[in-house]
Amino acid sequence: MINNKTAGDWNHQVQSALLGVAIGDALGVPFEFRSRSSLLESPVRDMTGYGTYDLPPGTWSDDSSLTFCLAESLISGFDLNDISNRFVQWYRRAYWSADGDVFDIGIATRKALQNIEAGVSPALAGGADEMSNGNGSLMRILPLAFFTIDMDRKDRMEIVRQVSSITHRHPRSIFACIYFIELAVRMLRGMRVDDAYAETNGSIQSLIERESLLDPSELIHFSGILSGDLWKRGIETISSSGYVIDTLEAAIWCLLHTQSFEEAVLKAVNLGEDSDTTGAVVGGLAGIAYGEDEIPQHWLKQLARVEDIRDLSSRLAQSIGK
């Protein structure tokens, strides 16, 4: 399709990314809401279980479930109604859940899915107020990098906007997702994390200036990322809350400060607070950066539904490789 990739290349990249999302998510689930100070004293070093939700090791949360719902929908092409219906199936029937249980659903996501059930168009279901800027669309958006990589940038950004808007329609959340996908696309094309970060910043800045991509009043919220100096910042300046800007900054920061998949996801989880989502977002990108071979095998053996994730990855890879 693009870059002369073979079906095997695509399968490897998709599988590495989706497994990375689930691994990062599962590492963080037992420690969600834990303070950073407590994790500094007793850091996460391996896949564990129970903790916050009393679930066995390898159990992933809504971050992975909604990522997999999106990935599966894209196999048949882009259909916003189909994507949103799969999200509702997860919410109501635990579709693509780790173990038949739905937990940790965000307030904004729940409200949006209830809006869809009530007949609201998916394009208008997500909250558009400033308080609706949690990380619930960012955490699940990664499959669009594979689906849109061959598209014109404007078309790619429009699809990202629509998919984010299912649950998060504020311009801040949408722009965060656009930035994230632009970064992921560059990594898929073989760029190192630091180079992809620098090029994404340059490209996005140009779009902002030429095409008014983002309201000037919103730019201040992305200044920490767009400055290009995120790699210089100390851990004390990085927040890991459920706010979409915090998650995007933390994810990029973790990748810029580590040299392996294992190191990246453990650094993400040990930031504390929204540990599963930070872990999932970092895990997806780290999967692209380092490949499945760099994911510890004993983590994969513990991961819930690992063969189902592999099968989903193969189906998505085959569909985009045609």
C-alpha positions as CSV (number, residue, x, y, z in Angstrom):
1,M,0.0,0.0,0.0
2,I,2.4,2.7,1.1
3,N,6.2,2.7,1.5
4,N,6.2,-0.7,-0.3
5,K,5.4,-2.4,2.9
6,T,4.6,-6.1,2.7
7,A,1.6,-7.8,4.5
8,G,4.1,-9.1,7.0
9,D,5.5,-5.6,7.7
10,W,2.0,-4.4,8.4
11,N,1.1,-7.3,10.5
12,H,4.2,-6.8,12.6
13,Q,3.5,-3.1,13.2
14,V,-0.2,-3.4,13.9
15,Q,0.4,-6.3,16.3
16,S,3.2,-4.5,18.1
17,A,1.1,-1.4,18.5
18,L,-2.1,-3.1,19.7
19,L,-0.3,-5.5,22.0
20,G,1.6,-2.5,23.3
21,V,-1.6,-0.7,24.1
22,A,-2.9,-3.6,26.1
23,I,0.3,-4.3,27.9
24,G,0.7,-0.7,29.0
25,D,-2.9,-0.6,30.1
26,A,-2.7,-3.9,32.0
27,L,0.5,-2.8,33.8
28,G,-1.2,0.4,35.0
29,V,-4.7,-1.0,36.0
30,P,-3.7,-2.2,39.5
31,F,-2.1,1.1,40.2
32,E,-4.7,3.6,38.9
33,F,-5.2,6.5,41.3
34,R,-2.0,5.7,43.2
35,S,0.1,8.8,44.0
36,R,3.5,9.3,42.3
37,S,5.2,9.6,45.7
38,S,4.0,6.1,46.7
39,L,5.2,4.7,43.5
40,L,8.6,6.3,43.8
41,E,8.9,4.5,47.2
42,S,7.7,1.2,45.8
43,P,7.9,1.4,41.9
44,V,6.1,-1.0,39.5
45,R,8.7,-3.3,38.0
46,D,6.7,-6.1,36.5
47,M,3.2,-7.2,35.5
48,T,1.1,-7.6,38.7
49,G,-2.6,-7.8,39.5
50,Y,-5.3,-7.0,41.9
51,G,-4.7,-3.6,43.4
52,T,-7.2,-0.9,42.5
53,Y,-9.8,-3.1,40.9
54,D,-8.8,-6.5,42.4
55,L,-8.3,-8.0,39.0
56,P,-5.8,-10.7,37.9
57,P,-2.5,-9.8,36.2
58,G,-2.8,-9.0,32.5
59,T,-6.3,-7.5,32.7
60,W,-6.7,-4.4,30.5
61,S,-9.4,-1.7,30.8
62,D,-11.6,0.5,28.7
63,D,-8.5,2.0,27.0
64,S,-7.8,-1.2,25.2
65,S,-11.4,-2.3,24.7
66,L,-12.3,0.9,22.8
67,T,-9.1,0.7,20.9
68,F,-9.9,-2.8,19.7
69,C,-13.5,-1.8,18.9
70,L,-12.2,1.0,16.7
71,A,-9.6,-1.3,15.1
72,E,-12.2,-4.0,14.3
73,S,-14.6,-1.5,12.8
74,L,-11.9,-0.1,10.5
75,I,-11.3,-3.5,8.9
76,S,-14.5,-2.9,6.9
77,G,-13.7,0.7,6.2
78,F,-14.6,4.0,7.9
79,D,-18.2,4.1,9.2
80,L,-18.8,6.4,12.2
81,N,-22.1,4.7,13.0
82,D,-20.4,1.3,13.1
83,I,-17.6,2.6,15.3
84,S,-20.0,4.2,17.8
85,N,-22.3,1.1,17.8
86,R,-19.3,-1.1,18.8
87,F,-18.5,1.4,21.6
88,V,-22.1,1.0,22.8
89,Q,-21.8,-2.8,22.6
90,W,-18.8,-2.6,24.8
91,Y,-20.5,-0.4,27.3
92,R,-23.7,-2.4,27.5
93,R,-22.5,-6.0,26.7
94,A,-18.8,-5.9,27.5
95,Y,-17.9,-6.5,23.8
96,W,-14.1,-6.5,23.5
97,S,-13.6,-6.5,27.3
98,A,-10.8,-8.4,28.9
99,D,-13.0,-10.7,31.0
100,G,-16.6,-9.9,30.4
101,D,-16.6,-7.0,32.8
102,V,-16.8,-3.3,32.0
103,F,-15.0,-1.0,34.5
104,D,-13.4,2.4,34.7
105,I,-15.6,4.0,32.1
106,G,-15.1,7.8,32.1
107,I,-17.9,10.2,32.8
108,A,-17.7,11.9,29.4
109,T,-17.6,8.6,27.5
110,R,-20.5,7.2,29.4
111,K,-22.6,10.3,28.7
112,A,-21.7,10.3,25.0
113,L,-22.6,6.6,24.6
114,Q,-25.9,7.3,26.3
115,N,-26.5,10.1,23.9
116,I,-25.9,7.7,21.0
117,E,-28.4,5.3,22.5
118,A,-30.9,8.1,22.7
119,G,-30.5,8.8,19.0
120,V,-27.9,11.6,18.9
121,S,-25.7,11.5,15.9
122,P,-22.2,10.1,16.7
123,A,-20.7,13.2,15.3
124,L,-22.5,15.3,17.9
125,A,-22.6,12.8,20.8
126,G,-19.4,13.9,22.6
127,G,-19.2,16.8,25.0
128,A,-18.0,20.1,23.5
129,D,-17.6,22.1,26.7
130,E,-14.2,22.9,28.2
131,M,-14.8,20.4,31.0
132,S,-15.1,17.6,28.5
133,N,-11.3,17.3,27.9
134,G,-10.5,14.1,29.6
135,N,-8.2,11.6,27.7
136,G,-11.1,9.3,26.7
137,S,-10.7,9.8,22.9
138,L,-6.9,10.1,22.9
139,M,-6.5,6.7,24.6
140,R,-8.3,4.8,21.8
141,I,-7.4,6.7,18.7
142,L,-4.2,4.9,17.6
143,P,-5.7,2.5,15.0
144,L,-6.4,5.6,12.9
145,A,-2.7,6.0,12.3
146,F,-2.7,2.7,10.3
147,F,-6.0,3.4,8.6
148,T,-5.1,7.0,7.5
149,I,-1.4,6.8,6.8
150,D,-1.9,6.8,3.1
151,M,-4.4,9.7,3.1
152,D,-4.0,13.3,2.4
153,R,-3.3,15.1,5.7
154,K,-6.5,17.1,5.6
155,D,-8.6,13.9,5.1
156,R,-6.7,12.2,7.9
157,M,-7.3,15.1,10.3
158,E,-11.0,15.2,9.4
159,I,-11.4,11.5,10.2
160,V,-9.5,11.9,13.5
161,R,-11.8,14.9,14.3
162,Q,-14.9,12.7,13.7
163,V,-13.7,9.7,15.7
164,S,-12.7,11.9,18.7
165,S,-16.0,13.7,18.6
166,I,-18.0,10.5,19.3
167,T,-17.0,11.0,22.9
168,H,-14.9,14.2,23.1
169,R,-15.9,17.1,20.8
170,H,-14.0,20.0,22.3
171,P,-11.3,21.5,20.0
172,R,-8.6,20.7,22.6
173,S,-9.3,17.0,22.7
174,I,-9.6,16.9,18.9
175,F,-6.3,18.7,18.4
176,A,-4.6,16.4,20.9
177,C,-5.8,13.4,18.9
178,I,-4.7,15.0,15.6
179,Y,-1.2,15.7,17.0
180,F,-1.0,12.2,18.4
181,I,-1.9,10.6,15.1
182,E,0.5,12.8,13.2
183,L,3.3,11.7,15.6
184,A,2.3,8.0,15.2
185,V,2.2,8.2,11.4
186,R,5.8,9.5,11.3
187,M,6.9,6.8,13.6
188,L,5.2,4.2,11.4
189,R,7.2,5.6,8.5
190,G,10.4,4.7,10.4
191,M,11.3,7.9,12.2
192,R,12.8,7.8,15.6
193,V,10.8,9.2,18.5
194,D,12.8,12.4,18.8
195,D,12.8,13.1,15.0
196,A,9.1,12.3,14.8
197,Y,8.4,14.7,17.6
198,A,10.5,17.5,16.0
199,E,8.9,17.0,12.6
200,T,5.4,16.8,14.0
201,N,5.9,20.1,15.7
202,G,7.2,21.7,12.6
203,S,4.3,20.4,10.5
204,I,1.6,21.3,13.0
205,Q,3.0,24.8,13.6
206,S,2.9,25.4,9.9
207,L,-0.7,24.2,9.7
208,I,-1.7,26.4,12.6
209,E,-0.2,29.5,10.9
210,R,-1.5,28.8,7.4
211,E,-4.9,27.2,8.0
212,S,-6.0,28.4,11.4
213,L,-6.0,24.8,12.6
214,L,-6.5,25.8,16.2
215,D,-8.1,28.8,17.8
216,P,-5.4,31.1,19.2
217,S,-7.0,30.9,22.6
218,E,-6.3,27.1,22.6
219,L,-2.6,27.3,21.6
220,I,-1.5,28.1,25.2
221,H,-2.6,24.7,26.3
222,F,-0.2,23.0,23.8
223,S,2.8,25.3,24.4
224,G,4.6,22.7,26.5
225,I,4.5,20.3,23.5
226,L,4.9,22.7,20.6
227,S,7.9,24.4,22.2
228,G,9.9,21.4,21.2
229,D,11.6,21.4,24.6
230,L,9.5,18.6,26.2
231,W,12.6,16.4,26.5
232,K,14.3,19.0,28.7
233,R,11.7,19.0,31.4
234,G,12.1,17.2,34.7
235,I,9.6,14.7,36.0
236,E,8.3,17.2,38.5
237,T,6.8,19.3,35.7
238,I,5.0,16.3,34.1
239,S,1.4,15.6,35.3
240,S,-0.3,12.2,34.7
241,S,-3.9,13.1,35.4
242,G,-6.8,12.2,33.2
243,Y,-6.7,15.6,31.4
244,V,-6.0,15.1,27.7
245,I,-3.0,17.6,27.7
246,D,-1.4,15.9,30.7
247,T,-1.7,12.5,29.0
248,L,-0.3,13.6,25.7
249,E,2.6,15.4,27.3
250,A,3.4,12.5,29.7
251,A,3.3,10.0,26.8
252,I,5.8,12.0,24.7
253,W,8.0,12.7,27.7
254,C,8.2,9.0,28.6
255,L,9.2,8.1,25.1
256,L,11.8,10.8,24.9
257,H,13.4,9.7,28.2
258,T,13.6,6.0,27.6
259,Q,15.4,3.5,25.3
260,S,13.2,0.4,25.3
261,F,9.6,-0.8,25.4
262,E,9.9,-2.0,28.9
263,E,11.5,1.1,30.2
264,A,8.9,3.4,28.5
265,V,5.8,1.7,29.8
266,L,7.2,1.3,33.3
267,K,8.1,4.9,33.4
268,A,4.6,5.8,32.3
269,V,2.9,3.6,34.9
270,N,5.2,4.9,37.7
271,L,4.0,8.5,37.0
272,G,0.9,7.4,39.0
273,E,-2.6,8.8,38.9
274,D,-4.2,7.8,35.5
275,S,-1.6,5.0,35.2
276,D,-3.5,2.7,32.9
277,T,-4.2,5.3,30.3
278,T,-0.8,6.8,30.3
279,G,0.6,3.2,30.1
280,A,-1.8,2.4,27.2
281,V,-0.9,5.6,25.2
282,V,2.8,5.1,25.7
283,G,2.5,1.3,25.1
284,G,1.0,1.8,21.6
285,L,3.7,4.2,20.5
286,A,6.5,2.2,22.1
287,G,5.1,-0.9,20.3
288,I,5.6,0.9,17.0
289,A,9.1,2.2,18.1
290,Y,10.5,-1.1,19.3
291,G,8.4,-3.9,17.9
292,E,6.8,-6.9,19.6
293,D,10.1,-8.7,20.0
294,E,11.1,-6.1,22.6
295,I,7.9,-6.7,24.7
296,P,8.9,-9.0,27.6
297,Q,7.5,-12.5,26.8
298,H,6.3,-13.2,30.3
299,W,4.1,-10.1,30.0
300,L,2.6,-11.4,26.8
301,K,1.9,-14.8,28.4
302,Q,-0.1,-13.1,31.2
303,L,-2.0,-10.8,28.9
304,A,-5.8,-11.4,28.7
305,R,-7.1,-12.5,25.3
306,V,-3.6,-12.2,23.7
307,E,-4.5,-14.5,20.8
308,D,-7.7,-12.5,20.1
309,I,-5.6,-9.4,19.9
310,R,-3.2,-11.1,17.5
311,D,-6.1,-12.2,15.3
312,L,-7.5,-8.7,15.3
313,S,-4.1,-7.3,14.4
314,S,-3.8,-9.7,11.5
315,R,-7.2,-8.8,10.2
316,L,-6.6,-5.1,10.4
317,A,-3.1,-5.5,8.8
318,Q,-4.6,-7.5,5.9
319,S,-7.3,-4.9,5.3
320,I,-4.9,-1.9,5.1
321,G,-2.4,-3.9,3.1
322,K,-4.7,-4.5,0.2
